[in-house]
Amino acid sequence: MHTVAVLALDQVIPFDLSAPIDAFGRARLPDGRAAYRIRVCSVEAGQEVGAGLFTLRAPYGLEALAEADTIILPGTENPTAPLPPGVAEALRAAAANGTRIASICVGAFVLAATGLLDGLRATTHWIAAGDLAALHPAVTVDPNVLYVDNGQFLTSAGAAAALDMCLHMIRRDHGSAVAAHAARLSVMPLEREGGQAQFIVHAQPPAPAGATMEPLLGWLEENADRDLTLEDIAVRACTSTRTLNRRFREQTGTTPLQWVHRARVRRAQYLLETTTYPVERIATQAGFGSPTAFRERFKRVVGTSPYAYRRAFQGAEERVS
């Protein structure tokens, strides 16, 4: 039987710990037998591990990692903390023996700390992606996807993306029928439309307090629905387009037109979440030239279609009605 070892380090995130236990635990082979044997491990067998509002005692220590076919690394509350003694060595030894290792959410920091992700693409919770990239520059961090499968090493985004990755691994191991059954029991689609990008809050880069661009930024937010050109913005700023571009990038890190595009996408997201307006009306109110341009820009920034975004994020009372 395929053995899955879930490594619970101190201050483990409870959902990250339970999601793989639940997903792999529900998987059944066509004859009804369990598809996986699951072992919860810590640094030492029987060690008390903090998990938010409760503590737990893992029945296995690091030695169980050597016997596992798959190792799961849940996130911890302090992902940048140094690894406990022996953890990195045990994970490297398991990797050298061909063991599959997958991280959940900020568990990517644990996997990256071993060096096993160097030169590979990886993901983590979108809110921690910048920190992971800064701390481990040899890792190519992609904050837009739900999970990344490099073959032996996998990483998932935050929270529910753990289930997406686990179902993917079940499908790899035992085929779509077994994975689909596990997905139904988890009340999850086997594949979700869109990636992690649809959950990212696309805030504009803040201008420094007192920056000369502040009045212009407020005007751009209010007038993003207009067909603004760079020349229009320069006239409003009482400067040349060349000077505008230079000052805008110095103070915001982006260009005027990129700023406007982001403002339009945010307005469209709000309208998709809070109204039942058709896409054509939202395209006009958000300032896009056409529904086609709106769909293309929205997909590029958010990672999914306006229709799929509305279906995922519109209020429950509107979905019921």
Secondary structure, DSSP 8 states (H G I E B T S, - for coil): -EEEEEE--TTB-HHHHHHHHHHHHH-B-TTS-BSEEEEEE-SSTT-EEEETTEEEE-SB-GGGGGG-SEEEE--BSSTTS---TTHHHHHHHHHHTT-EEEE-GGGHHHHHHTTTTTTSEE---GGGHHHHHHH-TTSEE-TTSSEEE-SSEEEE-STTHHHHHHHHHHHHHH-HHHHHHHHHHTT--SS-SS-GGGGS--------TT-TTHHHHHHHHHTTTS---HHHHHHHHTS-HHHHHHHHHHHHSS-HHHHHHHHHHHHHHHHHHH----HHHHHHHHT-SSHHHHHHHHHHHHSS-HHHHHHHHS-HHHHH-
